Amino acid sequence: MALSMSEDQFLCSICLGVFTDPATIACGHTFCKPCLEGYWKISGEPAICALCKTSFTPTPNIQVNKVLRDLVESFKGARGGDEAVDQPTMAPGEVSCDICIGDRMSKAVKTCLVCLSSYCLQHARVHNARFSRHQLVRPLANLEERMCPNHNRLLERYCRTDKTMLCVACDAHQAPAHLVVTMQVEFLAQKAQLAKDQTVVKEKLKATLNEAEELNSSVLLCENEAVKQIEFVNAFRLALVSKVGLIYDRYNIEASRRVDELERTASRWNRALEEDITALMSRVFALERVIGSSDSFELLNNLPSLASAPSDRVRGPCSLFIPTDLLENLVENLLKNIDKLPKMSYLTTNCNAGSAIALIKEFTVEVTPDPSTAHPSLLFRRGSHGCEIRVDRSKMARKFPMSAQRFTQVPCVLATQGFSSHRAYWEVEVEDWVGNGSDVWFIGVATESSMSSRGVSLTPEKGFWVLVHREGRLWPTTTPNPATTPMVIGTQMSKTHVGVYFDGRKRLVSFYDVLLGHHLYTYEHVPNIERLFPVFSPDFFDPAFKLTNHAMIVRTQTATNHVCGQ
């Protein structure tokens, strides 16, 4: 008989599973005894039927329907243990299925916010088949927290005025001025706002990481610059001590020689004086003897035999001369070497330039690239920070006829302003050239006639006074052997900030690292044949070097001061 029955005849309407200890109440409906007791405990007084909503006062005593229980047991035995479906075993701290009974509790996979029960995989399928409109969420351990403490109903509304969660009964008593929405609406709104906040925080985090990266790079460069200055000063001290010791030895030797010479001269003069004294004393005695004679004959007779008086010798003062020119040379050499000492300027870890740049920033000018002079592969976009120059890589390999009106041999562009006897300063940022892999670019000044130069030589002879970046280093094009004398500049930073200064009076072009206020290089004796124009090249194609992703951006900085020296 059990085999002719279907499972639907033995399902509890509360747990949606096969009856466990079935109990029949007065209205005739049957439920699992544990399910009915739990339902009445949640619903409170009076006890009602879960199906027909018939109320019972007082709450009746629940008794197990033994006949039905035996039928259920027979049905379960006839199914051959179909209930033994593999269910996830509940681990400590996880939510158990409220329907499953026995020692081996199954892990709940869903919780129904309408039934206020948690279900395992099997019971969740049965529940979904019966109640498709019920709201299922992840398993919740403490459903009591989601119940209104005043009305014992589910909290499903949210008051935006009081920022509190409400049940339906609470919502009915709210003041009209309060803004109440469903919890799902507030959930989506708050989630959207948190997503916006997350985006802002991520941007701040990225900016902070970039700032930390720039700080670390600046500190490293400052340390390197300080070490260089200390090494130079120590070398200067050793060289100076060596020179002072050499001059000291020369001075002592010369002074000793002069003293010895003085002693020899004095000794020679002393012997001559002693001889003169002896001769003079002999004559004095002879004269006294002759003068003391009273015999005229004897005096006149001895007069020819008297020794003649010694001749007068010219003697100057005995002096010692020690030359002071050695000491004067020491002071002169000291002053010359002191001029070679590096000036103690600012070593800064922020974006403030050092004292050298602070002086020449007085001559800041606004520089604008002139697209009419640009190589055909260059693209331009004007923004709030100046003009961005990009490279269209698809046009780099094309051959263009040589022109005197624009660059066709070198991928660069001149500025609209040219300078001759003026003084001018401008700054250029090269952004994200590390991340994009761009490798070769250059900045500086060039003549207008350089547009007609054949080949890609960037030398002053071709009208270029530039610094070229390649393989993380900056090099002047006049360096005899750039492989041995590169100038490293912030290769680990995400952008490079270079200042260019042209002095038309002294005929020089200087380059500075703006982040450190550090002087990089100076071209001197720039000829005054024609005007010089700022030149930019975000990508300098050279087949000798590897091809990389040339998506570099060169941004000219708009000046804050528009002062140009006359």
C-alpha positions as MATLAB code, in Angstrom:
seq = 'MALSMSEDQFLCSICLGVFTDPATIACGHTFCKPCLEGYWKISGEPAICALCKTSFTPTPNIQVNKVLRDLVESFKGARGGDEAVDQPTMAPGEVSCDICIGDRMSKAVKTCLVCLSSYCLQHARVHNARFSRHQLVRPLANLEERMCPNHNRLLERYCRTDKTMLCVACDAHQAPAHLVVTMQVEFLAQKAQLAKDQTVVKEKLKATLNEAEELNSSVLLCENEAVKQIEFVNAFRLALVSKVGLIYDRYNIEASRRVDELERTASRWNRALEEDITALMSRVFALERVIGSSDSFELLNNLPSLASAPSDRVRGPCSLFIPTDLLENLVENLLKNIDKLPKMSYLTTNCNAGSAIALIKEFTVEVTPDPSTAHPSLLFRRGSHGCEIRVDRSKMARKFPMSAQRFTQVPCVLATQGFSSHRAYWEVEVEDWVGNGSDVWFIGVATESSMSSRGVSLTPEKGFWVLVHREGRLWPTTTPNPATTPMVIGTQMSKTHVGVYFDGRKRLVSFYDVLLGHHLYTYEHVPNIERLFPVFSPDFFDPAFKLTNHAMIVRTQTATNHVCGQ';
ca = [
       0.000    0.000    0.000;
       2.847    2.382    0.757;
       4.135    2.012   -2.781;
       0.796    3.288   -4.211;
       1.090    6.508   -2.264;
       2.953    9.641   -3.375;
       5.360   11.719   -1.288;
       3.053   14.760   -1.474;
       0.581   12.992    0.830;
       3.146   12.925    3.654;
       4.665   16.463    3.402;
       4.488   18.935    6.265;
       3.224   22.357    5.122;
       5.634   24.114    7.469;
       8.949   22.335    6.833;
       7.953   21.006    3.371;
       9.523   17.667    4.267;
       8.121   14.230    5.011;
       6.345   14.131    8.366;
       8.377   13.611   11.494;
       6.161   12.714   14.477;
       2.983   13.896   12.676;
       0.420   15.679   14.881;
      -3.167   16.417   13.819;
      -4.902   19.464   15.326;
      -8.641   20.104   15.738;
      -9.091   21.718   12.296;
      -7.957   18.448   10.701;
      -4.573   19.614    9.341;
      -1.473   17.642   10.158;
       2.052   18.961   10.739;
       5.288   17.724   12.200;
       5.046   18.057   15.945;
       8.406   19.998   16.205;
       7.341   22.268   13.334;
       3.950   23.043   14.887;
       5.433   23.756   18.308;
       8.023   26.083   16.771;
       5.397   27.842   14.648;
       3.110   28.491   17.619;
       6.079   29.711   19.667;
       6.941   32.279   17.022;
       3.363   33.393   16.261;
       2.465   33.757   19.952;
      -1.085   33.796   21.360;
      -3.573   32.726   20.135;
      -2.336   29.523   18.455;
      -3.400   29.365   14.810;
      -3.258   26.790   12.036;
      -0.457   27.382    9.566;
      -2.815   26.553    6.661;
      -6.400   27.614    7.415;
      -5.488   30.181   10.107;
      -8.058   28.757   12.546;
      -7.306   30.052   16.039;
      -7.325   27.898   19.173;
      -7.787   29.287   22.666;
      -6.275   28.042   24.833;
      -3.372   26.436   23.002;
      -4.214   22.736   22.629;
      -1.922   19.948   23.776;
      -0.184   18.455   20.737;
      -0.328   14.668   20.414;
       1.440   12.473   17.844;
      -0.884   10.719   15.359;
       0.477    7.204   15.809;
      -1.428    5.679   12.886;
      -0.147    8.299   10.496;
       3.336    7.966   11.952;
       3.336    4.232   11.184;
       2.198    4.919    7.638;
       4.988    7.458    7.202;
       7.562    5.010    8.505;
       6.241    2.358    6.118;
       6.424    4.844    3.252;
      10.002    5.756    4.103;
      10.955    2.080    4.256;
       9.273    1.374    0.916;
      11.283    4.188   -0.770;
      14.428    2.278    0.068;
      16.100    5.170    1.902;
      15.636    7.821   -0.757;
      15.986   10.411    1.931;
      19.607    9.517    2.323;
      20.665   12.209   -0.108;
      24.182   13.530    0.229;
      23.955   16.730    2.216;
      26.787   19.019    3.287;
      27.657   18.243    6.869;
      27.482   21.218    9.188;
      30.808   22.409   10.529;
      31.268   24.321   13.791;
      30.030   27.884   13.459;
      27.800   27.180   10.446;
      23.998   27.347   10.300;
      22.085   24.068   10.498;
      18.915   23.134    8.655;
      15.857   23.781   10.836;
      13.972   20.871    9.227;
      16.504   18.065    9.472;
      16.465   16.098   12.733;
      18.741   13.509   14.254;
      22.330   13.455   15.383;
      23.788   14.256   11.952;
      22.655   17.830   11.246;
      22.768   19.097    7.650;
      24.274   22.420    6.666;
      21.782   25.117    5.696;
      22.282   26.726    2.297;
      19.434   29.278    2.425;
      17.324   31.139    4.976;
      13.774   32.250    4.182;
      12.958   35.717    5.523;
       9.236   34.952    5.276;
       9.189   31.531    6.948;
      12.053   32.557    9.269;
      13.673   29.163    8.769;
      16.930   27.857    7.353;
      16.982   25.006    4.837;
      19.500   22.487    3.583;
      19.872   21.823   -0.144;
      17.051   19.247   -0.273;
      14.560   21.223    1.791;
      15.439   24.444   -0.036;
      14.399   22.789   -3.321;
      11.073   21.737   -1.842;
      10.563   25.216   -0.389;
      11.253   26.901   -3.730;
       8.784   24.602   -5.454;
       6.047   25.579   -2.993;
       6.827   29.244   -2.278;
       8.563   30.810   -5.263;
       7.919   34.385   -4.056;
       9.562   33.995   -0.686;
      12.824   35.866   -0.202;
      15.804   33.556    0.304;
      19.162   34.850    1.544;
      22.423   33.329    2.691;
      22.139   31.198    5.844;
      21.576   33.334    8.939;
      22.372   32.037   12.390;
      20.489   34.525   14.558;
      17.100   35.234   13.057;
      16.058   36.822   16.346;
      18.235   39.818   15.462;
      16.052   40.407   12.393;
      12.846   40.392   14.423;
      11.229   43.529   15.825;
      11.521   43.355   19.626;
       8.187   45.214   19.988;
       5.983   43.363   17.501;
       7.904   40.090   16.963;
       7.769   40.631   13.196;
      10.456   40.720   10.530;
      12.405   43.988   10.160;
      11.902   44.846    6.490;
      11.566   48.662    6.429;
      14.127   51.432    6.993;
      13.503   54.951    8.284;
      15.958   57.336    6.649;
      14.988   60.081    9.091;
      15.816   58.140   12.263;
      18.240   55.764   10.513;
      16.545   52.763   12.132;
      15.096   49.482   10.853;
      11.351   48.880   11.240;
       8.774   46.148   10.821;
       5.431   46.674    9.090;
       3.725   47.421   12.416;
       6.391   50.005   13.330;
       5.967   51.639    9.928;
       2.224   52.089   10.576;
       2.992   54.176   13.661;
       5.699   56.369   12.093;
       5.165   60.116   11.748;
       4.154   61.196    8.222;
       7.224   63.402    7.886;
       9.552   60.430    8.268;
      10.972   58.985    5.086;
      10.505   55.198    5.183;
      11.623   52.866    2.388;
      11.971   49.139    2.070;
      15.154   47.637    3.375;
      16.042   46.417   -0.126;
      15.778   49.949   -1.546;
      17.988   51.336    1.214;
      20.381   48.415    0.733;
      20.816   49.207   -2.965;
      21.152   52.951   -2.277;
      23.748   52.437    0.446;
      25.590   49.906   -1.681;
      25.757   52.385   -4.579;
      27.011   55.121   -2.248;
      29.623   52.798   -0.765;
      30.751   51.908   -4.287;
      31.266   55.615   -4.994;
      33.155   55.992   -1.721;
      35.253   52.978   -2.651;
      36.153   54.603   -5.976;
      37.173   57.818   -4.210;
      39.227   55.896   -1.657;
      40.950   53.912   -4.410;
      41.831   57.134   -6.232;
      43.198   58.616   -3.010;
      45.125   55.407   -2.394;
      46.587   55.544   -5.895;
      47.540   59.203   -5.441;
      49.063   58.431   -2.041;
      51.027   55.498   -3.453;
      52.309   57.731   -6.258;
      53.233   60.381   -3.702;
      55.036   57.770   -1.601;
      56.834   56.520   -4.705;
      57.891   60.048   -5.639;
      58.963   60.708   -2.043;
      61.101   57.562   -1.952;
      62.611   58.415   -5.327;
      63.278   62.004   -4.266;
      64.847   60.846   -1.007;
      67.055   58.439   -2.942;
      68.136   61.156   -5.359;
      68.749   63.577   -2.480;
      70.872   60.977   -0.725;
      72.854   60.344   -3.901;
      73.398   64.073   -4.426;
      74.461   64.542   -0.796;
      76.877   61.597   -1.058;
      78.386   63.113   -4.203;
      78.882   66.464   -2.466;
      80.403   64.802    0.608;
      82.752   62.742   -1.561;
      83.799   65.863   -3.465;
      84.449   67.824   -0.268;
      86.458   64.947    1.221;
      88.495   64.648   -1.968;
      88.968   68.426   -1.933;
      90.169   68.245    1.679;
      92.701   65.531    0.853;
      93.943   67.425   -2.200;
      94.155   70.647   -0.216;
      96.037   68.956    2.614;
      98.417   67.484    0.049;
      98.998   70.896   -1.537;
      99.469   72.575    1.845;
     101.960   69.869    2.835;
     103.858   70.312   -0.427;
     104.031   74.089   -0.012;
     105.012   73.639    3.647;
     107.903   71.365    2.646;
     109.018   73.773   -0.085;
     108.830   76.680    2.335;
     110.893   74.870    4.995;
     113.514   73.797    2.453;
     113.837   77.303    1.027;
     113.971   78.912    4.473;
     116.638   76.427    5.639;
     118.673   77.110    2.509;
     118.485   80.859    3.116;
     119.531   80.407    6.773;
     122.519   78.268    5.751;
     123.519   80.872    3.187;
     123.249   83.584    5.831;
     125.428   81.607    8.208;
     128.106   81.052    5.526;
     128.105   84.753    4.593;
     128.291   85.811    8.223;
     131.169   83.390    8.868;
     133.091   84.708    5.848;
     132.502   88.303    6.881;
     133.508   87.461   10.448;
     136.884   86.061    9.309;
     137.536   89.172    7.201;
     136.693   91.379   10.163;
     139.044   89.448   12.418;
     141.873   89.886    9.832;
     141.141   93.631    9.643;
     141.127   93.889   13.427;
     144.513   92.117   13.696;
     146.066   94.339   11.013;
     144.661   97.492   12.594;
     145.916   96.491   16.057;
     149.441   95.818   14.634;
     149.492   99.271   13.002;
     148.223  100.843   16.213;
     151.119   99.270   18.142;
     153.664  100.263   15.475;
     152.383  103.832   15.405;
     152.479  104.025   19.177;
     156.109  102.833   19.162;
     157.177  105.256   16.461;
     155.249  108.139   17.950;
     156.755  107.406   21.374;
     160.346  107.755   20.034;
     162.251  110.987   20.933;
     164.944  110.420   18.320;
     164.162  112.161   15.088;
     166.533  109.997   13.126;
     164.982  106.788   14.382;
     161.432  107.958   13.630;
     162.266  108.991   10.099;
     164.347  105.912    9.524;
     161.547  103.508   10.627;
     158.777  105.395    8.910;
     159.060  103.559    5.542;
     158.905  100.185    7.286;
     155.489  100.835    8.837;
     152.717   98.581    7.427;
     150.139  100.457    5.472;
     146.664  100.727    6.919;
     144.147   98.141    5.606;
     141.823   99.450    2.959;
     138.224  100.209    3.907;
     135.836   97.449    2.857;
     132.233   98.141    1.936;
     130.021   95.944    4.065;
     126.226   96.008    3.986;
     123.972   94.797    6.746;
     123.849   91.059    7.179;
     120.192   90.152    6.412;
     118.040   87.043    5.877;
     115.274   87.150    3.209;
     112.600   84.409    3.286;
     110.232   84.833    0.271;
     106.502   85.059    1.063;
     105.360   84.263   -2.451;
     105.021   80.624   -1.411;
     102.418   81.589    1.171;
     100.720   83.874   -1.323;
     100.501   80.962   -3.767;
      98.958   78.854   -1.024;
      96.208   81.409   -0.366;
      95.619   81.885   -4.096;
      95.321   78.151   -4.704;
      93.028   77.838   -1.704;
      90.641   80.480   -3.028;
      90.596   78.923   -6.488;
      89.787   75.500   -5.096;
      87.094   76.854   -2.790;
      85.262   78.110   -5.882;
      85.062   74.508   -7.058;
      83.176   73.420   -3.942;
      79.468   72.694   -4.574;
      77.184   75.409   -3.305;
      75.079   74.282   -0.370;
      71.616   74.555   -1.932;
      68.342   72.953   -0.950;
      68.002   69.187   -1.169;
      64.220   68.900   -1.153;
      61.920   65.864   -1.196;
      58.917   67.812   -2.425;
      58.204   69.529   -5.696;
      59.802   72.839   -4.675;
      62.820   73.608   -6.799;
      66.139   74.469   -5.264;
      67.707   77.877   -5.063;
      69.185   77.653   -8.573;
      65.814   77.153  -10.241;
      64.142   79.636   -7.901;
      66.304   82.383   -9.389;
      65.722   81.552  -13.050;
      61.965   80.960  -12.619;
      61.708   84.726  -12.763;
      62.057   84.351  -16.524;
      59.242   81.799  -16.944;
      57.441   82.050  -20.284;
      54.395   80.261  -21.641;
      55.433   77.808  -24.336;
      53.008   76.496  -26.971;
      53.920   73.830  -29.568;
      53.330   74.901  -33.159;
      51.553   72.092  -35.064;
      52.548   73.682  -38.381;
      56.163   72.652  -37.679;
      55.323   69.162  -36.372;
      56.272   65.824  -37.852;
      53.173   64.214  -39.472;
      53.154   61.417  -36.861;
      52.530   63.793  -33.917;
      49.086   64.368  -32.429;
      48.071   67.306  -30.212;
      45.414   67.864  -27.572;
      45.062   71.030  -25.540;
      44.111   70.733  -21.879;
      44.122   72.672  -18.652;
      47.854   72.041  -18.123;
      49.032   72.928  -21.593;
      49.323   70.935  -24.792;
      49.708   67.169  -24.768;
      51.807   65.720  -27.576;
      51.291   62.104  -28.575;
      52.638   59.871  -31.303;
      50.639   58.058  -33.940;
      52.809   54.954  -34.192;
      51.167   53.877  -37.462;
      52.746   56.844  -39.272;
      56.242   56.476  -37.828;
      57.510   54.109  -40.536;
      56.235   56.191  -43.434;
      58.596   58.152  -45.622;
      57.835   61.836  -46.068;
      59.501   64.249  -48.514;
      61.955   66.572  -46.817;
      60.463   69.975  -46.065;
      61.837   73.260  -44.787;
      58.429   74.203  -43.311;
      58.008   71.201  -40.961;
      59.967   68.266  -39.541;
      59.813   65.178  -41.732;
      63.101   63.504  -40.808;
      62.881   63.863  -37.000;
      59.602   63.258  -35.052;
      59.502   66.528  -33.134;
      57.864   69.950  -33.074;
      59.008   73.528  -32.396;
      57.239   76.055  -30.195;
      55.591   79.157  -31.584;
      57.963   81.429  -29.608;
      61.603   81.932  -30.545;
      64.379   83.586  -28.536;
      67.572   85.385  -29.468;
      68.931   87.774  -26.833;
      66.210   87.088  -24.280;
      66.261   84.942  -21.186;
      63.475   82.348  -20.941;
      62.569   79.407  -18.711;
      59.928   76.704  -19.249;
      59.137   73.262  -17.871;
      58.154   69.974  -19.489;
      56.558   66.901  -17.902;
      56.955   63.478  -19.456;
      54.248   61.331  -17.881;
      54.136   57.586  -17.288;
      57.010   56.807  -19.649;
      58.040   53.918  -17.377;
      54.613   52.283  -17.324;
      54.045   52.698  -21.054;
      57.490   51.452  -21.960;
      58.403   54.520  -24.020;
      62.133   54.748  -24.199;
      63.574   57.524  -26.388;
      62.529   61.164  -26.246;
      64.258   64.549  -26.081;
      63.682   68.191  -25.149;
      65.704   71.390  -25.493;
      66.056   74.089  -28.165;
      66.587   73.999  -31.915;
      66.951   76.410  -34.784;
      64.285   76.893  -37.407;
      66.680   75.650  -40.083;
      66.999   72.318  -38.241;
      63.701   71.263  -39.871;
      65.551   70.783  -43.143;
      68.327   68.648  -41.610;
      68.851   65.284  -43.231;
      68.994   62.206  -41.052;
      68.336   62.104  -37.323;
      71.509   63.671  -35.916;
      70.684   65.809  -32.862;
      73.997   67.635  -32.574;
      74.568   71.393  -32.264;
      76.051   71.266  -35.757;
      72.564   70.280  -36.977;
      70.899   72.989  -34.894;
      69.885   70.927  -31.791;
      70.876   71.633  -28.171;
      68.897   68.924  -26.372;
      68.966   66.237  -23.700;
      68.033   62.789  -25.008;
      66.400   60.158  -22.788;
      67.295   56.575  -23.550;
      67.279   53.445  -21.372;
      66.391   55.355  -18.222;
      69.134   57.988  -18.624;
      69.511   61.500  -19.967;
      72.481   62.377  -22.161;
      73.742   65.534  -23.849;
      74.398   65.017  -27.532;
      77.878   66.552  -27.188;
      79.126   63.924  -24.739;
      82.190   62.228  -26.271;
      81.290   58.823  -24.854;
      77.731   58.835  -23.455;
      77.990   55.186  -22.475;
      80.445   56.108  -19.749;
      79.053   59.481  -18.633;
      75.262   59.261  -18.427;
      73.220   61.526  -16.159;
      70.643   59.492  -14.250;
      67.359   61.228  -13.448;
      64.469   59.661  -11.545;
      64.123   56.473  -13.596;
      61.966   54.840  -10.922;
      59.391   57.631  -10.853;
      56.227   57.604  -12.943;
      57.005   60.979  -14.495;
      59.945   63.255  -15.228;
      59.818   67.011  -14.677;
      62.577   68.928  -16.486;
      63.157   72.684  -16.584;
      64.882   74.321  -19.575;
      66.584   77.727  -19.280;
      67.903   79.763  -22.219;
      70.161   82.747  -21.544;
      70.547   84.779  -24.717;
      73.082   87.115  -23.094;
      75.519   84.444  -21.952;
      74.588   82.165  -24.877;
      73.896   79.030  -22.846;
      71.122   76.424  -22.502;
      70.716   74.712  -19.107;
      68.590   71.782  -17.952;
      67.303   71.150  -14.412;
      65.533   68.382  -12.510;
      62.607   70.388  -11.152;
      61.683   67.847   -8.442;
      65.110   68.198   -6.824;
      66.166   71.630   -8.048;
      69.200   69.833   -9.445;
      71.273   71.102  -12.353;
      71.648   68.461  -15.069;
      73.669   69.936  -17.901;
      74.557   73.227  -19.645;
      75.429   73.878  -23.280;
      77.803   76.852  -23.435;
      78.872   79.099  -26.303;
      75.626   78.647  -28.208;
      76.082   80.601  -31.474;
      73.966   83.680  -32.121;
      73.289   82.963  -35.794;
      69.508   82.588  -35.693;
      66.695   82.391  -33.178;
      66.282   79.305  -31.025;
      62.895   77.644  -30.433;
      61.849   75.191  -27.696;
      61.696   71.716  -29.246;
      59.802   68.610  -28.071;
      59.919   64.972  -29.176;
      57.752   62.482  -27.230;
      59.111   59.586  -29.295;
      62.396   59.566  -31.191;
      62.452   56.630  -33.572;
      65.836   55.012  -34.036;
      66.075   51.549  -35.626;
      69.151   50.810  -33.512;
      66.977   50.604  -30.397;
      64.142   48.262  -29.495;
      60.607   49.134  -30.504;
      58.358   49.738  -27.532;
      54.899   51.035  -26.830;
      55.282   54.725  -27.613;
      52.197   56.058  -25.875;
      54.146   58.745  -24.036;
      52.649   62.112  -23.198;
      54.715   65.299  -23.100;
      52.886   68.116  -21.362;
      54.227   71.684  -21.480;
      53.606   73.586  -18.282;
      51.585   76.779  -18.497;
      53.559   79.559  -16.864;
      52.398   81.437  -13.783;
      54.795   84.316  -14.428;
      55.057   85.821  -17.893;
      58.341   87.619  -17.437;
      60.965   87.440  -20.138;
      64.378   89.079  -19.781;
      65.228   91.705  -22.329;
];
